[in-house]
Amino acid sequence: MNMNTETFNSARLRYRKPSTADIPAIFDGWASDEEATQWMGWKRHESYEDTREFIRMSDQLWEDHKAGPLLVELLADGSIIGSAGLTYTKPGEVELGYIFTKPFWGRGYASETVLALLDYARRCDFSRVIARAHDDNQASAHILLKHGFVVPDEPLPRGSCPNMDCQGYEQLDYEFVLA
């Protein structure tokens, strides 16, 4: 299956590639939000131009690796509520990540998204999905463990946390083996 052109749905959500038309929703929804981005491995957006650069990077990832960022929309009304995706790390392996706009936290959308992306990774013949979480982000750690992720035998490479002081930060590593 080719993720490059596919839009897919879960029970309540649609996942699709971002476009420049989505810049205001991305920037205003979560990419510029201090609290939402605190644990992200990418720098908080300070302008629409930062978000435009994210779209360019996303397009390049899709072209190079047939995997990358997706927007998350409510099926009920098409509202864009976050972003998630599978980022290519090496042959057979992708890294799962997600972020949602604050009004949609705690409603089960992250769990639904993790399950949808695991299913999609399986259908795309990836063999391993990895994920990293900041040790203070216990909500994400709980979601990953709840859905079958385990601590890998070998630690993952250190991620970045450009939006906060990372001194003393413990990275929590997870993997889900599909094959």
Summary of the structure (lengths in Angstrom):
residues: 179
radius of gyration: 15.2
end to end distance: 16.0
largest distance: 42.6
contacts: 527
relative contact order: 0.18
helix: 34%
strand: 26%
